[in-house]
């Protein structure tokens, strides 16, 4: 294990990889897979498998009683139903805030009078370019939901404190949901 360095920016030169060759081997509706050859600091060449993704946006909807609105839906990679906050993928060039607001309305029927950024996470930076932008929605008004074709989900309302407990117990495991719930709880003092 290397020891901590004092000047991080100056030490970056030893960590930077230079792409010397790149080939797209798969292009789908949601992501593209690219094989890269990269040159390391020591001059050696190695390979990288990269999933290129436009990213996504997620939104933690919090009402005046500190309840959150989440959705339960089946997640095929894990063959299970998961509890998550509303989210969706970004279209090319789409504003993440607009995406989050749209997903909140589509999945829960909620409209927000106030939306603030909670930052973003890099979901799996070892091989994927996906950034997920997180938002907090307050001043909620109930409207009609309109899920995408083929999207089946159940809306769940629960106290934020309970959602945080479920994160701590390992019952909520979706990374974007865990991060946004914990950030929201800290922000509102739960």
Helices and strands as residue ranges (DSSP letters): H 8-11, G 12-14, E 18-27, E 31-39, E 45-53, E 56-62, E 67-75, G 76-78, E 80-85, E 87-89, H 96-108, E 110-122, E 131-142, E 154-159, H 160-168, H 175-188
